[in-house]
Amino acid sequence: MAERRHLNVTVWNEHVHERREPSVSKIYPDGMHAPIVEGLRRELAGAVTVRVATLDEPEHGLTSALLADTDVLTWWGHAAHDQVADEVVERVFSRVLDGMGIVVLHSGHHSKIFKRLMGTSCSLIWRSDPAASASSSGPSAPRIRSPPGCPSPSSSPTRRCTASSSTSRRRTSSCS
C-alpha cells in the first residue's frame, strides 16, 4: 500500500452564525469549523496538519505565508461574503491557480472566491422562481443564469451558452 502524502489543510470559516444565532451556537459551541477539523483529523490521522482561519482575524487569517503552506483550503461561508477583502480573494485565487486545492462548502457558491474562480456571478434561478424555466429537472433544481448577451435557455432551448475562465485569467462567453 502506498504511503499517504502529508497534507496541510486550512479550514476557513466566517464564524458568524455560531456567534450571532443562539440556536447555531448550541449545536456548534466551538464554531462550525470544529466538526470539519475533527473529521479531517479522525479520517486522515497523522497524514494531515489542520489549521483554522476565520473572517475576524487580520487578513481573515489567510496570510501569504499560511496560504503558501496550505495544500488544501476548505471555505465555509454563508452570510458574510461581502466582508471578505478583495485582496484576500486575489491572494487565494492566485494560490489556487498555483496548485492549491479548494473545497467550497455550504453557500459558498456566492462567495467572492468561488465567483472569481468560476468567472461568473454564480447566481442561481430556482424552479419556484416565476422567471425560471419549467424545464428544470426536479422541484428545486438550480440553474445558472446565462452570460451577458446570451438568451435565457427558456427563450431559446436549442442554444447553449457557456462562460468560462482559463488559467490565463481571460474570461470568455459564447452562445451556440
Phi, psi and omega in degrees: 000134182291143178287139179287141174282138178289133181247140171256112183247133173249124179260113179257136182219138174303320181061043181254306185303313186291345176262337184267323187250115180303324181294326178284320178300325179296322181280322183238069184297334180258012181098154180294340179287335184302312179294330177294314178299313180300317180296317178297315180294321179294313185282328184253353176043238184284000182268009183217141167247125184244131175238157180241139174227144181227161183306320187281356177281158174304135183057025182056024180077358185254067178287164177301318181296316180296314180295325178297334181256018180249125175275320181222133176248127170261142185234112178250117179216155178208306191247351187236030181306319183291345181274352180282125183294138180302324180295327176289319177301315180296324179295315179294316179305313180297320179294323177296317178296333178277356175121354178291136176281153176220135177240112182265123187250163174054235183270030181294351177297342177257007178287153179300321183292319180294316177299319180295316180293322182278338180072022179223176177285339183058022176286141181252147171246123180263152182305327180289348176286124181303335181279351183282156179286144178286355183270008177300147180263104179107158186293336181227031182294127179283155176224141177275136177296148179292147176298155179306137178088354179253142180289156175295142178303331180288336179269345180211076187296344181267356180257140176248137179240140179226152171229135181219162177228130180256170180293347176278004177067021176260125180265144177227149173230142178209153176236140177222000000 
